[in-house]
């Protein structure tokens, strides 16, 4: 069934006169009948404008019992077909721009993605509704190591090794894989409702972005900020490449501490015992170190020690304050070729560096007889030989902090390797200043200290990777020349050859460096390379750079955010964004990190199928910036119920609006200008209250949006909608809609219901885009989609006195409801009431007699207002709702007094028996002296509670018996 969303008397949303909505597709979807159903996303194409509802896009709450999650696909495709995701400059000139953190092209949606998509889409939708030209630029990262691993595994399943192919053949296979599977993550991001401009989607290996990467390398090299050298890196033996610190994960694992004798040279029989977790690296020892104030070893400082199993190789015994006297034996072997700390110490002291390991993790010729053995095999054999020669002291269990490759899971080896580096110190200084001067704001503020600490202690950045997939380093070497001394940096092979011929003659031969750049190098250029840089005359670069916001996880503050700041300043002269918003990790309901091992991973797509996209987004957005969020099915279920509550509220509003053809009634409804003070003051009390509360909410929510307090936004809207609008005003409006009073009485409620509900939808739309758009389109006179409708005005009138008055009415209603519950009055039973208050209070509460009667289930014919207690006050329940506001409820109206006396008498007898038993236990010295203190305390608490209940029951019985004669 199709819903017509626009009144016949008004302009249709899709009529030719609606300039903002002149593009729409007949939404044709394809469904895959096997496996997981995927969305088919329709690209915008111009065609004749027709009503969205007529194409089956939207469904009214009047037709559907609940919001159907299947509608999300249709709605999303309609948004995209209308061009709503593209920036529009018709309402403003100050653009709001976010560059999406590019997920790996190999990726599949996880909750971390869901978090950043939700938060960024909230910002984008909010600023779009505020009238700013809004660009959210999406894209994916080529993910060098991850993608190469995936394709190598695919080839292995075909019986092919990477080395069996040429470099070009392999990269062609990777591109084939990317074209076939690379769009998965983008489609899943769409599933979350991401309103990004897909016409500008980027990939880090796109031609234009690759040109930017080469340009950045060349410029940094020309400034002397890129150099080549041999330094210690994190080495992956299986992948045969250096990996970044980010790609190394440390885990606590059970290992072994080996104790080995190192003989003191010079004919002495003394020896030093060294404890190590990696005995195979002893072949690379260049010194033995002790603490200068360790009396056990001070006499050996300056002497030589003999490294075991090395045919008598001598190394010096030195002192250094970095040695921990309490770790192991207090004697440290220095292997600078295989330990980061040892490497730094060796460079400080001028010690030589020995590398004992090949790049595949086997030992090299320095290891002598152990040459060619895998590092772990060598460890076992070496220990056996040490035991045989009497140099093994002992081994004992030890918990290790093991570095493992994030991609392959293997143990990472610290290794000296020739790599390309970026000198970071001068770049870091500028990045520090922009935060210090307040040009860049980091949210939450506490991360500024972490940012400053990292940049103040920054190390040079290893940017080369020994892979085939990625941006090839734009360096060419001269055949027959020393690679470290003779090389050419150029923007292309033709330029490199031309430079080489100028220097070495026309017969020169060159070849390109086989390495590729670290994926993070291209990512560091993302905010401006995606907008056209290095072409600073590109329209997108001129219009949208610098961007406004960078939102991402706090765990990549160093690896990505700080590098973007440095590169943005270096290449464009300005910071790439003004704000950095950092979100936390998503954990399970127990606060544990999600992992396949624990079996606690929550899949976003499965979650969407069960709870809906809006419920997931709302749940994720209620967190606090920088704080981890514990996600549970209970929270999701609660917010799914919130979606249903919205839907039912929409159904109520629609069912109580007049027919579209009822022009006179609609004229009355539209005559209410509820954003004007004179109209607000003229409203009846409940209407004035809810509109005033709405106007306060708009200000509070807008302020919270502007401060990026998204958790506050969600809670404020939730509380108003559920606590004020649904629980109170909708119920109060029934007194206007369903009771006598004429059309004029009903029209004020209809106008307020429509006004408040449509504004709630607008405020909530950035959080819950699908259900709000569906409900919005079901409302009459919709001239545009909610996502491009203007944001509600702020600083609208509100009437504080009316708020206070209605709060008094609420307090009175709650008091009556509580009394009904206490006396177990049947829900359908209408009771009498006398309201006692001052003339001023009676004046405004008596006007809402029907509302009070409806909300409190009173007999409207027997609700009386007076300034003194009624004659039957002694036979009534007396309620104090507030200062100067009381009520009396005749007991005879509420209950069968005789039956209630009988029930309470039996209950009192039972309570007395229980109380006597408790007192008896407490009177026993044996119990009090021998029972545990907490048990005695518990019994005392129970006795006090029972005594209080007995007193209350006796008082109630006394009241009942005084009300009417009791028949024996």
GIWO-V764397 format. One record per helix or strand of 2 or more residues. SS is the DSSP state (h for helix, s for strand). FROM is the first residue (numbers start at 1). TO is the last residue. Records with the same first field share a line. If there is no record, write none. Layout:
SS=FROM-TO  FROM-TO
//
This chain:
h=53-55  71-81  111-129  144-157  162-164  167-181  184-191  198-200  207-222  245-247  279-284  298-300  340-349  365-370  375-389  425-436  447-456  493-504  519-523  526-529  539-544  554-572  604-611  613-621  633-655  663-670  677-681  685-706  710-737  743-765  769-778  786-788  800-822  839-847  849-856  873-875  891-894  897-923  925-930  933-963
s=96-99  103-104  134-137  139-141  202-203  226-236  241-243  248-264  271-276  287-290  304-306  314-319  331-334  362-363  392-405  413-422  441-443  461-462  464-465  475-478  487-489  510-512  516-517  549-553  579-583  586-587  629-630  831-837  858-866  876-882  885-890
//
